[in-house]
Amino acid sequence: MATQDDLRAVAGMAVADPEFRQKLLDDPEAAVKEAGIDLSGEQMKALKEMDKEQLEQGLTEIDERLTMACWAKVQRFCGWD
């Protein structure tokens, strides 16, 4: 049974893996299937119906936020802040 964690896994993979992100944008069903993630019909439908530009923008923003958060932790750890 598909869960919210499955959707989070898809988003996480799309942020971390540019190749998966492109596959997801080109063919969401194939990308998710290749990744071995089992989404419900409703979740897959929602993923397919998402505006590709908005999805790409959202994933890029998440990636940028994570990068900034990681650098902030590195700076604190190294005493660079």
CORLINTA-V776455 format. One record per backbone hydrogen bond with DSSP energy under -0.5 kcal/mol. CO is the residue of the C=O (numbers start at 1). NH is the residue of the N-H. E is the energy in kcal/mol with one decimal. If there is no record, write none. Layout:
CO_NH_E, CO_NH_E
This chain:
3_6_-0.5, 3_7_-1.2, 4_8_-2.4, 5_9_-2.2, 6_10_-2.0, 7_11_-2.4, 8_12_-2.9, 9_13_-2.5, 10_14_-2.3, 11_15_-2.0, 12_16_-2.4, 13_17_-2.4, 16_18_-0.5, 17_21_-2.6, 18_22_-2.2, 19_23_-2.2, 20_24_-2.9, 21_25_-2.2, 22_26_-2.4, 23_27_-3.5, 27_31_-2.5, 28_32_-2.5, 29_33_-2.2, 30_34_-2.9, 31_35_-1.7, 32_37_-2.2, 33_36_-1.4, 37_39_-0.9, 40_44_-2.7, 41_45_-2.4, 42_46_-2.3, 43_47_-2.3, 44_48_-2.6, 45_49_-1.9, 46_50_-0.7, 47_50_-0.7, 51_55_-2.6, 52_56_-2.6, 53_57_-2.4, 54_58_-2.7, 55_59_-2.5, 56_60_-2.3, 57_61_-2.4, 58_62_-2.2, 59_63_-2.4, 60_64_-2.5, 61_65_-2.4, 62_66_-2.6, 63_67_-2.3, 64_68_-2.3, 65_69_-2.5, 66_70_-2.5, 67_71_-2.3, 68_72_-2.1, 69_73_-1.8, 70_74_-2.3, 71_75_-2.7, 72_76_-2.2, 73_77_-2.7, 74_78_-2.6, 75_79_-0.7, 75_80_-2.9, 75_81_-0.7, 76_79_-0.7
